[in-house]
Amino acid sequence: ILELYNNRCFGKKEIDGYLSEKETITQTAISVSRGLAVYCEILQPYIENYISPWMAKGFSTNALNFIANVCFKRKKRSFEEMDETIAFLYNQGIISIESIAIYFENIAKDDDFIKQLLIIAKSERRPNKFDREALNLWHEWGFSDEMIKKAAELSQGKTSPISYINVILSNWKTNKIFKVEDVPTKITTQTKQQAPTFGCERTFTQDDFNKIIDNIED
């Protein structure tokens, strides 16, 4: 009675609606905990701190179960880690189960392409968050998959191939090189520590850098 009173439920219709919603939230908490493989001896704290806020943001039971399964496979097996994923999706406006499915489907496609790049660059590691962010940036720069693969070829054997690809594509962008046939065969290297410029003929002295910095400060 006190719980109903605190939630301003006095009529039969209000009480039925409240109890129905409460049952839905409880069952959602149970299914999400199973999806994460988390044992919850007492559900109420998890409902109050996670399930209810998530559902208040518009995430359905099906959407939360889907996300829980994704988190489990990605080894994010706690409510806290799932909450981070929920927050990210919400900030991106990805709330419905359809939009969530499309988002993770696209991530899977990106990971497959990144794996190809790493194989081309002769690297044996797995794709990570930095790789995905870099790939999105390269596409925003206007580079095709063919050009990105070409940069990967030039990064073979490097300790950090993705970073090396980033430098190459940055130089190509500066020089407006967006087609494979326009990639210069001449590689200009300033020092052993620096990455090759791949067509960027201009060089800078320390005085040049200092002047640029001064101008920015001004």
N, C-alpha and C positions, 0 to 999 in steps of 0.2 A: 504494500500500500504506500509506504513512504517513497519507494522508488518511482511509483507512478505519479505520486504527488509532486516530487521534485522535477519530473519531466512534464508536468502540467497535463497529465492524461486523466480526464475525469469521466468522459462519456464512453459508452461501449465501443463506438467506432474508433475513438482515439486509442483506447486500451488495446483493442485488437490489432490496430496498425503498429503500435509500439512493440507489442509482444512478437508480432510477425517479423518486424525489422530486427529485433533483438535475436531471434532465432536464426535469421539469415546471417547476421554478423558472427554469431557463435559458431555456426557451421563453417563459415568462411575461415575463421581463426583455426579451426581444427584441420581443414583441408590445406591451408597454407603451411601450417606447422608440419604436416605430413610431407608436403612437397619439399620443404627445406630439410626434412629429417631432423626436426627439433622437437624434443620432448618438453611439453609444457604442463607441469604439475598443476598450476593454477592459471587458467586462461585469461582471467579478467585484466591483469596488468598489460598483457599483450594486446587485448582488445582495445583498452583505453589509450595506450601509447602508439599503437600501430594500425590495427585493422580499422577502427572507427575513423581516424584521421584520413587514412587512405581512401576509404569509401566516401568520405565527405568531399574529397577532391574529385570524385567521379569515377574512380576505378571500380569496375564490377567484380563480382566473385570470380567469374571466368578469367578476367584479365589478371587478377591477383594470383590465381592458381597457375596461370601461364608464366607469369614473371617468376613465381617461386620455383617452378621447374627449370627455367632458364638459369636462375641464380644457383640452383643446386649443381647444374652441369658445369657452371663456371666457377665452382668451388667458393661461392659466396653463401655459406650455409648458416646464416643467422638472420634474425629479424633486423638487426642493426645494419647489416650489409645490404639486405633487401631494401631497407628504407633509403639508403643512398641511391640505389637504382631507381626507386620510385620517384625520388626528388629530381633526379636528372631527367627522367621521362616527362614528368609534370612540367618542368621548366622549358622543355622543348615542345610542349603542347601535345605530347603523345599519351593519350589517355584511354581511348577505346581499344578493345582487344584486336580489332583489325589493324589499326595504326601501329600498335605494339608489335604485332606479327610481322608487318611489312618492315619495320625498323630493324628487328633482329634478323630478318631474312636478308636485308641489305648488308648488315654487318657480316653475315656468313659469306656473302658474295665477295665483299671487300677482303675478308681474310683469305679466301681462296686465291685472289689475285696477288695479295701480299706474299703468300706462300710461293707463288710462281716467281715473284721478284727475288725473294731470298734464295730460291734454288738457282736462278740465273746468276745471282751475285755470289753463289757458292757459300751460302751461310746456312747453318743447320738449325737455327733457333726458330721459335714459334712467333707468330704475329702478336704484337702487344698494342696497348692504347696509343703510344706515340706513333707507331706505324700507321694506325687508322687515321689519326689526326693529320699526319703528313700526307697520306694519300688524298684525303679530302682537300687539303690545301693545294696539292698539285693539280687536281681537277679544277679547282677555283681559278688557278693561274691560267687554265686553258689548255693544258697538256693532255694529249690522247694517251690511251693505254700503250700504244705502240711507242710513243716517245718516252714514256716512263720505263718501258722495258729496255729501250736503247740505253737509257741512263744506267739501268741496272747492269747491263753488259759491261759498261765502263767502270763499274764499281766492284768487279770481281776481285775477291781476295782481300777486300778492305775489312778492317776490324769492325767498323760501324757502317755497313753498306747503306742503310736508310739515310743517315746523316750525309753520307757522300753523295747519294742521289739528290738529296735536297740542295746541296751546293751546286751540282751540275745543272739542275733544272732552274735554279735561281739565276745562274749565269746565262743560260739560254733565254730565259724570260727577259733579262736585261737587254740582250742582243736581238730580241724578237725572232728567235729560232724556234719554230713550232712544227717543223716538218723534218722527217728523218733525212730526206735528201739534202737538207740545208745544214745538217750537223757538220761542223768543220772537222777535217781529218787531223789538222795541226792542233797539238795540245801545248798550251803555254803554261809553264810552271814557274812561279816566282821564287819559291823556296821549297826545300824538302818538306817543311812542316805544313805548307799550305796545299789545299786541293787544287788541281789543275783548273784553269779558267775556261777551257773549252770554247775559245772564240772571243773572249773578252780581252781585247788588245790593250786597253788602257791600264796603266800601272799607277800606283800611288806611292808617294814618299811619306815619311812620318810627318813632315811639315804640311803636306796636303791634308792628312787626317786631322792634324791639330787645327788647321784653318776651318775645316768643316765643322768640327766640334765647337769652335769659337762662334761660328755663324749661327749654329743651333742655339747656343746659350744666349746670343744677342737677340 
